[in-house]
Amino acid sequence: MLARLVPAPLVRWFARPYVAGASLEAGLAVARKASEEGLLTTLDLLGEDVTTSAQVDANVAVYRRTIDALAALPAAMRPSVSLKPSAFTTRDPGGVVGPIESLAALARERGVALTIDMEGHRWTDLTLDLALDLYGRGFDVGTVLQTRLYRTADDLRRIPRGMRLRLVIGIYRESSRIAMVEKPAMKRAMLDAARFLVARDVHVEFATHDVACVETFAREIAPRAPRSSEVQMLLGVPRKALQRRLVSGEYGVCIPVRLYVPFAIGWRDATAYLRRRMAESPNVTWLVLRNLFSR
Ligand code: FDA
């Protein structure tokens, strides 16, 4: 409700720290700067929840351009791409398969890793099945599981050795019938999931800004598989000191940190993105307002 009342120019202003800018070039510039600071990145086009097939085509075209641009960068700093299935279909969820498979094929050709983000629970089966199928056929495709969902405990068992799996608590509000409602429980489940996956040689991408949670991961879990552990954070969330400690090995092993860098094509999409985040999570609205008043 509050999210809808905030005028677009203000939303845009709030969005600044969290969004690289309104062009692919802006996303690439942020990735370059992060790389100079020793951080990896994943680029995400803000274009989910499309309503027309022209928007689907436009999203595919931007991702193709993004993958081509990333292929020209040195492999050691090359960003991956992250995408949301709802950016690739208007009505039929199954419609995402063709466009995402074509992007995975291009990404494989160009040496770019691809992650399929996880949206609300109605997307879970489709996203997981698609990611597992593509990975099984040799594409460098990873995906995301949300530890707030009770079903995740079973889904974790489906992730094969070597696959990239981002663990998050989940940003979408879900019913208490299918999901935990208390954050500490979601965080405990996240650490348990990381322990489980590391023991199975899955490449764990531990995505949270919770300092205590990251430190437990860094001290107790990552050292068991330093080459297949990574911490991920969103662009704009102030965690520079923690990121430096992770990459410099202060917790015993050097742990790569990857920033999730959303970019838009035009500010309209960026504004819509932040409004959705504010609507989905009152916490985000609070953070945005707090950022406004603390500037
Ligand atoms: P929590 O919300 O408890 O935050 C921990 C601390 O960080 C708090 O002090 C909080 O104030 C601060 N903080 C968190 N977000 C902040 C912000 N935006 N600005 C300022 N401070 C902030 N979800 C999903 O459902 N599907 C997905 O595919 C992804 N993908 C994804 C990628 C990456 C790289 C990250 C980091 C996160 C996601 N998420 C996601 C979102 C995730 O599920 C979760 O909603 C957020 O990470 C916030 O939860 P935390 O674990 O950070 O804990």
Residues whose N, C-alpha, C, O or C-beta is under 5 A from the ligand:
A	BS01	FDA	D117 M118 V144 Q146 V168 I169 G170 I171 Y172 A207 T208 H209 D210 Q232 M233 L234 V237 Y260 L287
